[in-house]
Structure formats: C-alpha cells, structure tokens
C-alpha cells in the first residue's frame, strides 16, 4: 500500500479493495467517502451554474451593445 498522510481520506482503499473485510472499513471512512461524493457533485453543479451565468451575462452584454448601436 502507498503511504497515506495521517487524517487523509483513503478513497482508493474503498474503491479498489472490494475484498476488504467490512470490519476494516470504519464508519468514518464511509461518511467521508459519501461527503466527498456529495462535495464533488456540488462543485460540478456550481461550475455548471457559473458557466450558465457567464453565458447569460455575455448574451446580455451583446444585446445591450447592439441596442446602443455598437
């Protein structure tokens, strides 16, 4: 196994060790794994929302520019 910094979440252990005994996987590990999945999904949604917001701002800017005769 690779060295893991203390306190670091070992996602790869949960994902790549299906043979691992259930007693070896601590409840805390599972909670962090779920938290990280949720966090990643939230970050993707924020990124997507930011892209849409930028597209709307760009569209609005071009509409105003055209109305002003630019």
FENKA-V787631 format. One record per residue. N is the residue number from 1. RES is the residue in one letter. SS is DSSP state (@ for helix, = for strand, . for the rest). OMEGA is omega in whole degrees, -180 to 180 (999 if undefined). D_CENTER is the distance of its C-alpha to the mean C-alpha in Angstrom with 2 decimals. Layout:
n->[N	N]
res->[RES	RES]
ss->[SS	SS]
omega->[OMEGA	OMEGA]
d_center->[D_CENTER	D_CENTER]
//
This chain:
n->[1	2	3	4	5	6	7	8	9	10	11	12	13	14	15	16	17	18	19	20	21	22	23	24	25	26	27	28	29	30	31	32	33	34	35	36	37	38	39	40	41	42	43	44	45	46	47	48	49	50	51	52	53	54	55	56	57	58	59	60	61	62	63	64	65	66	67	68	69	70]
res->[X	X	X	X	X	X	X	X	X	X	X	X	X	X	X	X	X	X	X	X	X	X	X	X	X	X	X	X	X	X	X	X	X	X	X	X	X	X	X	X	X	X	X	X	X	X	X	X	X	X	X	X	X	X	X	X	X	X	X	X	X	X	X	X	X	X	X	X	X	X]
ss->[.	.	.	.	.	.	.	.	.	.	@	@	@	@	@	@	.	.	.	.	.	@	@	@	.	.	@	@	@	@	@	@	@	@	@	@	@	@	@	@	@	@	@	@	@	@	@	@	@	@	@	@	@	@	@	@	@	@	@	@	@	@	@	@	@	@	@	.	.	.]
omega->[179	177	-179	178	-178	179	-180	-180	-176	-179	-176	178	-179	-176	-170	-179	-179	-178	-177	-179	-179	-179	179	-180	-178	179	180	178	-179	180	179	179	180	178	-179	177	-180	-179	179	179	179	180	177	180	178	179	180	179	179	179	180	179	179	178	179	180	-180	179	180	179	-178	178	179	-180	180	179	-180	178	-177	999]
d_center->[25.61	23.88	24.19	21.31	21.35	22.46	19.86	17.06	15.10	16.51	13.93	16.20	19.09	17.74	16.74	19.82	22.50	23.46	26.97	26.03	28.02	26.30	28.06	26.31	22.81	22.74	21.49	19.48	17.65	16.84	15.71	13.33	12.03	11.55	10.08	7.37	6.82	7.06	4.94	1.68	4.42	5.59	4.13	5.16	8.05	8.93	9.17	11.21	13.22	13.97	15.26	17.38	18.66	19.73	21.44	23.28	24.36	25.59	27.45	29.00	30.09	31.80	33.49	34.85	35.97	37.83	39.44	40.66	42.28	40.03]
//
